[in-house]
Amino acid sequence: MFYEKQELKQRENYKKMLKIVGSLSNIFSESDKPYLYYRCHENIFCKYFDATNLSREDCSADAQKGNIGIGLKTWIDADNQKVAEFNKLKETYMDLPQYEMVCKIAEYRNERIRITKNLHGISEMIYHIVKRIPNAMQIYEYAFDTIDIKNIKIIDSKSQKNNIYFTDRKHTYHFNVSKSTLYMIFENMILLDSFEVNILEDPYSYLENLLSQNEDVFTDVKRIIKQENKYEQLCLRLYTINKSTKEKTIEVHSGLNQWNGARKNTATNTYTPRNPNELYIPYPAVDRNRSEGFFPPRDEIFDLILPDGKTIQAKVCQADGKAIMSNPNSDLGKWLLRDVFELPEGKILTYEMLKIYGIDSVIFTKISDKKYKIDFTEVGTYEKLLNEDDDE
């Protein structure tokens, strides 16, 4: 168990902050079960256990400490909880019979867990759960396994047309077809810790008194917010848009498949094969125009920190600076194509594969003029962020 291995002081501080947040529940709810917003839980967990927050990235883990990936959950009542959603892949399984459908969902679930572990250098996964009961919170942890597809069996007594229950002999799952959502039943959990939460009858007066005693709190909050948002970020697509069909695609001979395009020697007018790990991230004119000055000038080397903490060198290159490459060019491809995706050499990467992995764009974070961080983001993130920018 992760929780029991953490220092006593960390565990006590973690519980203390959960108590404080839970005591303010009447701001949000009239229930006697403490309120705990899941984003708040993620931040508290990472702060007090010195973990890396992965919740804003599209991956199966919400936090990471060392080689352990942690899925964070908080709920009240039923232990039948959402663990994954596959709405963007609906067309690939909607017409399948029940058994084939849940096998396909299990395949997608396993792929996302595999990609998460490879991206972040994770070897173990676990769920950490805060369950909220009347005037108290309970802490549990639970196995975070891939689905054993070979042992999948439909539970006929429970399954209906829109809700398919199945087991892999390790866990019981529930797939809601209309919501494209996979649930897992967290059965036979072992209680690790519990503590009472004193829910304040009038949290508003408490906060008013607190602020009146310390007027500098507003200054402190502003400083913290400014510090958290001090880094510039840029989202780039891993795909291109077909001009005629408007479909998202990965070019067969360029971009993430650059290795598949022969290199031309202009002096001899001959072509030679590329390194099988060569690729680049497209940096088209529309993105260059909205991010002028974000990257160093073309061909200037900068450090690029990968999601697993490793650092490689990269640069903006090609005509008009239309590509982001590693230096040497094979470093990024070796990591992404072989170590993360685990593709054999010669395998063409398609947009359909990215949808299964659950990612189709990246976010660069500018730490300094010569240091950047790259993270992978869920399908649709590029369009979402672009629309938000247009609305401002």
CORPE-V91355 format. One record per backbone hydrogen bond with DSSP energy under -0.5 kcal/mol. NH is the residue of the N-H (numbers start at 0). CO is the residue of the C=O. E is the energy in kcal/mol with one decimal. If there is no record, write none. Layout:
# CORPE-V91355
nh=NH co=CO e=E
nh=NH co=CO e=E
This chain:
# CORPE-V91355
nh=4 co=1 e=-1.2
nh=5 co=2 e=-1.5
nh=10 co=6 e=-2.2
nh=11 co=7 e=-2.6
nh=12 co=8 e=-2.4
nh=13 co=9 e=-2.3
nh=14 co=10 e=-2.3
nh=15 co=11 e=-2.4
nh=16 co=12 e=-2.2
nh=17 co=13 e=-2.0
nh=18 co=14 e=-2.5
nh=19 co=15 e=-2.1
nh=20 co=16 e=-2.6
nh=21 co=17 e=-2.7
nh=22 co=18 e=-2.1
nh=23 co=19 e=-0.6
nh=23 co=20 e=-1.2
nh=24 co=21 e=-1.7
nh=26 co=23 e=-2.2
nh=27 co=24 e=-1.8
nh=28 co=24 e=-2.4
nh=33 co=31 e=-0.6
nh=33 co=132 e=-0.7
nh=40 co=36 e=-2.2
nh=41 co=37 e=-2.2
nh=42 co=38 e=-2.1
nh=43 co=39 e=-2.5
nh=44 co=40 e=-2.7
nh=45 co=41 e=-2.2
nh=46 co=42 e=-2.2
nh=47 co=43 e=-2.4
nh=48 co=44 e=-1.6
nh=49 co=46 e=-0.6
nh=50 co=45 e=-1.7
nh=51 co=63 e=-3.3
nh=53 co=51 e=-0.7
nh=53 co=61 e=-2.4
nh=54 co=61 e=-1.1
nh=56 co=53 e=-1.6
nh=57 co=375 e=-1.0
nh=58 co=56 e=-1.5
nh=61 co=69 e=-2.5
nh=62 co=69 e=-1.8
nh=63 co=51 e=-1.8
nh=64 co=67 e=-2.2
nh=67 co=64 e=-1.9
nh=68 co=123 e=-3.1
nh=69 co=62 e=-3.1
nh=70 co=125 e=-2.6
nh=71 co=69 e=-0.6
nh=72 co=127 e=-2.4
nh=74 co=129 e=-1.3
nh=80 co=78 e=-1.0
nh=80 co=183 e=-2.4
nh=82 co=181 e=-3.1
nh=83 co=181 e=-1.5
nh=85 co=179 e=-3.3
nh=88 co=85 e=-1.5
nh=89 co=86 e=-1.4
nh=91 co=88 e=-2.1
nh=92 co=89 e=-1.6
nh=93 co=89 e=-2.0
nh=95 co=92 e=-1.9
nh=100 co=96 e=-2.7
nh=101 co=97 e=-2.4
nh=102 co=98 e=-1.9
nh=103 co=99 e=-2.1
nh=104 co=100 e=-2.4
nh=105 co=101 e=-2.4
nh=106 co=102 e=-2.0
nh=107 co=103 e=-2.2
nh=108 co=104 e=-2.7
nh=109 co=105 e=-2.6
nh=110 co=106 e=-2.2
nh=111 co=107 e=-2.1
nh=112 co=108 e=-1.8
nh=113 co=109 e=-2.5
nh=114 co=110 e=-2.6
nh=115 co=111 e=-2.2
nh=116 co=112 e=-2.3
nh=117 co=113 e=-2.3
nh=118 co=114 e=-2.8
nh=119 co=115 e=-1.8
nh=120 co=116 e=-0.8
nh=121 co=116 e=-2.3
nh=122 co=66 e=-2.6
nh=123 co=66 e=-2.0
nh=125 co=68 e=-1.9
nh=126 co=141 e=-3.0
nh=127 co=70 e=-2.7
nh=128 co=139 e=-3.0
nh=129 co=72 e=-2.5
nh=130 co=128 e=-0.6
nh=130 co=137 e=-2.7
nh=131 co=74 e=-2.7
nh=132 co=130 e=-0.6
nh=132 co=135 e=-1.8
nh=134 co=31 e=-3.3
nh=135 co=132 e=-2.2
nh=136 co=194 e=-2.4
nh=137 co=130 e=-2.9
nh=138 co=192 e=-3.1
nh=139 co=128 e=-2.4
nh=139 co=137 e=-0.5
nh=140 co=189 e=-0.6
nh=141 co=126 e=-2.0
nh=143 co=124 e=-0.9
nh=144 co=142 e=-0.7
nh=148 co=146 e=-1.4
nh=150 co=147 e=-1.4
nh=151 co=148 e=-1.5
nh=152 co=166 e=-2.3
nh=154 co=164 e=-2.8
nh=155 co=153 e=-1.2
nh=157 co=154 e=-1.4
nh=158 co=154 e=-2.0
nh=159 co=162 e=-3.5
nh=163 co=174 e=-2.5
nh=164 co=162 e=-0.6
nh=165 co=172 e=-2.1
nh=166 co=152 e=-2.2
nh=167 co=170 e=-1.6
nh=171 co=184 e=-0.6
nh=172 co=165 e=-3.5
nh=173 co=182 e=-2.5
nh=174 co=163 e=-3.0
nh=175 co=173 e=-0.6
nh=175 co=180 e=-2.8
nh=176 co=161 e=-2.5
nh=176 co=174 e=-0.8
nh=179 co=175 e=-0.8
nh=179 co=176 e=-0.7
nh=180 co=175 e=-1.7
nh=181 co=83 e=-2.9
nh=182 co=173 e=-3.1
nh=183 co=80 e=-2.8
nh=184 co=171 e=-2.8
nh=185 co=78 e=-2.9
nh=185 co=183 e=-0.8
nh=186 co=184 e=-1.6
nh=189 co=140 e=-0.5
nh=190 co=188 e=-0.5
nh=191 co=138 e=-2.7
nh=192 co=138 e=-1.3
nh=194 co=136 e=-2.1
nh=196 co=134 e=-2.3
nh=198 co=196 e=-1.1
nh=199 co=22 e=-2.4
nh=199 co=197 e=-0.6
nh=202 co=199 e=-0.5
nh=205 co=201 e=-1.4
nh=206 co=202 e=-2.3
nh=207 co=203 e=-2.5
nh=208 co=204 e=-2.5
nh=209 co=205 e=-2.2
nh=210 co=206 e=-2.5
nh=211 co=207 e=-2.1
nh=212 co=208 e=-1.4
nh=213 co=209 e=-0.8
nh=216 co=213 e=-1.6
nh=217 co=214 e=-0.9
nh=219 co=215 e=-2.2
nh=220 co=216 e=-2.4
nh=221 co=217 e=-2.4
nh=222 co=218 e=-2.2
nh=223 co=219 e=-2.3
nh=224 co=220 e=-2.6
nh=225 co=221 e=-2.5
nh=226 co=222 e=-2.2
nh=227 co=223 e=-2.4
nh=228 co=224 e=-1.4
nh=229 co=226 e=-1.2
nh=231 co=365 e=-0.6
nh=233 co=363 e=-2.2
nh=235 co=361 e=-2.6
nh=237 co=359 e=-2.2
nh=239 co=248 e=-3.2
nh=241 co=239 e=-0.6
nh=241 co=246 e=-3.1
nh=245 co=241 e=-2.6
nh=248 co=239 e=-2.7
nh=250 co=248 e=-0.5
nh=256 co=253 e=-2.3
nh=257 co=254 e=-1.5
nh=258 co=277 e=-1.6
nh=259 co=256 e=-2.1
nh=260 co=257 e=-2.3
nh=262 co=271 e=-3.5
nh=264 co=269 e=-3.4
nh=265 co=263 e=-0.8
nh=268 co=264 e=-2.0
nh=269 co=264 e=-1.2
nh=271 co=262 e=-2.6
nh=273 co=258 e=-0.6
nh=277 co=274 e=-2.1
nh=278 co=328 e=-0.6
nh=279 co=254 e=-1.6
nh=280 co=323 e=-2.5
nh=281 co=279 e=-0.6
nh=282 co=321 e=-2.7
nh=286 co=283 e=-0.9
nh=287 co=283 e=-2.3
nh=288 co=284 e=-2.8
nh=289 co=285 e=-0.7
nh=290 co=287 e=-0.9
nh=293 co=290 e=-2.4
nh=298 co=315 e=-3.5
nh=299 co=296 e=-2.0
nh=300 co=298 e=-0.5
nh=301 co=313 e=-2.5
nh=302 co=369 e=-2.9
nh=303 co=311 e=-3.3
nh=304 co=371 e=-3.1
nh=305 co=303 e=-0.6
nh=305 co=309 e=-3.5
nh=308 co=305 e=-2.4
nh=311 co=303 e=-2.6
nh=313 co=301 e=-2.7
nh=314 co=324 e=-2.6
nh=316 co=322 e=-2.6
nh=320 co=317 e=-2.2
nh=321 co=318 e=-1.0
nh=322 co=316 e=-1.5
nh=323 co=280 e=-2.0
nh=324 co=314 e=-2.6
nh=324 co=322 e=-0.5
nh=326 co=312 e=-2.9
nh=330 co=327 e=-1.7
nh=332 co=328 e=-0.8
nh=333 co=329 e=-2.7
nh=334 co=330 e=-2.0
nh=335 co=331 e=-2.9
nh=336 co=332 e=-2.2
nh=337 co=332 e=-0.9
nh=337 co=333 e=-0.8
nh=338 co=333 e=-1.7
nh=339 co=334 e=-1.9
nh=340 co=335 e=-2.9
nh=342 co=336 e=-3.2
nh=346 co=343 e=-1.9
nh=347 co=345 e=-0.6
nh=353 co=349 e=-1.5
nh=354 co=350 e=-2.1
nh=355 co=351 e=-1.6
nh=356 co=352 e=-2.3
nh=357 co=353 e=-1.4
nh=358 co=353 e=-1.8
nh=359 co=376 e=-1.5
nh=360 co=376 e=-1.0
nh=361 co=235 e=-2.7
nh=362 co=374 e=-3.0
nh=363 co=233 e=-3.2
nh=364 co=372 e=-2.8
nh=365 co=231 e=-2.8
nh=365 co=363 e=-0.5
nh=366 co=364 e=-0.9
nh=366 co=370 e=-1.7
nh=367 co=370 e=-2.2
nh=370 co=367 e=-1.1
nh=371 co=302 e=-2.5
nh=372 co=364 e=-2.2
nh=373 co=304 e=-2.4
nh=374 co=362 e=-1.9
nh=376 co=360 e=-2.6
nh=378 co=357 e=-0.8
nh=380 co=377 e=-2.0
nh=383 co=379 e=-2.1
nh=384 co=380 e=-2.8
nh=385 co=381 e=-2.3
nh=386 co=382 e=-2.4
nh=387 co=383 e=-1.9
nh=388 co=384 e=-2.1
nh=389 co=385 e=-1.9
nh=390 co=386 e=-1.5
nh=391 co=387 e=-0.8
nh=391 co=388 e=-0.6
